[in-house]
Amino acid sequence: MADVKKTVFITGASSGIGLETALYFYKKGWNVIATMRHPENRQTALHTRGLPDLIHLDVTDDSSIQVAITNALKKYQTIDVLVNNAGYAIHGPFEATTPEQIKKEFDTNVTGLMAMTRAFLPIFRGQKTGVLINVASMGGRLGFPLYSIYNSTKWAVEGFTEALMYELKPLNIKVRLIEPGVIKTDFYDRSLDNTDCSKYLEDYGHFIERGRRSLSDATIRNGSEPQVVARVIYRAAVDTGWRLRYIAGNDARLAHFMRWLLPEAWFYRMLEKITLY
């Protein structure tokens, strides 16, 4: 008897990590439900490869979530893996961020992720199995200059997911955290919102100018390919153990190792030099 194909449900699949993850699972023979806010406007490799399930989903809209999940279950009956990948970032000094920007950041990265998780838990409980994969960041355990709001959302995802691990293990639901470093995607253009610093240039201008190196083309070119993260996500989906964290990218591995190795003050000074000088 042939093995039954498994099904993965991915948010934020229009580009970057989400797109490559959808393609990788599809190549591995899975049913792939690739979701995005505007599938009708995004001509991507998912379209050219002929993936059958490209559907609308906005993680900040509960009705959108329910419609997408209902349609997926109607077609496949079960969903084995949820990949919470949709994300958004603010770059700039905290003082220059607006309440609207902060709300959007938390609505997408935290509240939206929680809404997706809440919607899927009854499915996984009913199946008595499932894998929940939350894409965080190396910025979920390390703070970086000019990313205070983004870091705060990813730290929230880390804490939420780690605590959830204990709740869901007795239900045979595996919980994973993916922690990518810098990745070569359009995230830094399409999904990055810069603060308006015009009123703060006298005090923050030099700091902002130095911090721009973290967004330079050279920095991004030195990052990992999104396929690297896709492979890590796949490994997290098929692993049989209860491992929680999966680091993706050499820079993320090095940063976490240095954080562990160095005294705290030395590590902060090193990170300050790398990102601001």
Secondary structure, 3 states (H helix, E strand, C coil): CCCCCCEEEECCCCCHHHHHHHHHHHHCCCEEEEEECCHHHCCCHHHHCCCCCEEECCCCCHHHHHHHHHHHHHHHCCCCEEEECCCCEEECCHHHCCHHHHHHHHHHHHHHHHHHHHHHHHHHHHHCCEEEEEECCHHHCCCCCCCHHHHHHHHHHHHHHHHHHHHHHHHCEEEEEEEECCECCCHHHHCEEECCCHHHHHHHHHHHHHHHHHHCHHHHHCCECHHHHHHHHHHHHHCCCCCCEEEECHHHHHHHHHHHHCCHHHHHHHHHHHHHC
